[in-house]
């Protein structure tokens, strides 16, 4: 970590890490992102999720692909159901939060990110 990165707060690190992951076409779990960005306890994943939701809203408003799509559940290999719920409330998605609809939408999001 360079001097500039060490002076950033964890929310800024989340955004920088997401941008880097998008450029390198890589995914990360919620726990890995929380650790890498230095999210402080308690409720690390909840805090991270709130930041990811704000970034999703900002990306949608700016007409950008959803960077939060690179963050996945270790168990599901796709984002948590809240990702799909928020995408639905933003008018970006009409399917379910689990199953084939969610998998297909996630792939669409990744395609948009990785080919932007």
N, C-alpha and C positions, 0 to 999 in steps of 0.2 A: 504494500500500500504506500503510495507516495504522500508527500506532505499535504498536498491539496485534498486528497481523499480523506485523510485523517481528521481534517477540520470540518468535514461535512457531518450533518446529523444523519441518523439512520434513515429517515424518510427520503433524503436526497440520495443516499447510497442505494436505496431500493430502486429509484428511478434510473440511476446510472447503470446498475446491474441489469435491469430489464432491457435497457437500450443495447447493452453489450450482448446479452443473450439473443436478442432479435437479430443483431448483425451476424452472430456466429451460428445462428439456426440451432440453438440449444434450448432445452427445457430444464427446469429446476423445480424441486419440491418446495412446498410452503416452508417446511422446517429448514431446508438448506438455505433458502433465501433469507429467512429470519436470522439464521446464524451468520451468514455472509455479510449481511447489512448491519448487524449489531443491534437488532431489536432488543430492547430491555424488558426483562420480566417485571411484573407478572403478565400473564395473558399475551404472550408473544405472538401467537398465531392470530388472535383476535385483532391485535393492534395492526399487524401486517395486512390482514384482510381489509380493514378500514382504509388503509392507504391505497391498496390495490383498487378498491371500489372508487375512491376519489380519482385515481388515474384513469379508470375505465370511463368515468363520466367526462373527464377532460378530453380523453381521446375521442369519444363519441362526439362531443361538442365541436372538436376541431376537424372532424371527418377523417381521423386517423384509424388504422387498424388497432384493435385492443391489445396493447402490450401485455396485459395481465394474462393473456392466453398461454404465455410461456411458463406460467406457474401451475404446477399440477399436484394432485394428491398422490402420495406414494402408493396408496392402495388402488386407486381408480385409474391412474395414468392419464387423467384429464382433470381440468379444474374442478373444484368443489361445486356443489349444487348452487351456492350463492352467486357464482360467476354467471351461470345461466339464468338465474332469477333476475339479476341486475340487467343482463343483456336483453332479457324480455321486457323489463320495465323501461329500458331505453329505446325500445322499438326496433331492436336489431335482430331479434330471435323470436321464433314462435313455437319452438318445440318444448319437449320435456327437459327436466333437469338431469335426467339419467338416461341410459340406454342409447339406442342407435341415433336418435335425433341429436343428443348431446355430443356424441362422438363425431358425427358428421359436421356439426357446427364448429366444434373445436378444430377439426382439420381445415375447415374453411378459414377460420381465424388465423391459423398458423400459415396457411398458404398466402393470405393477404400480408401478413407480417414479413414473411421470408422473401416475398417477391416485391416488396415495396421499394 
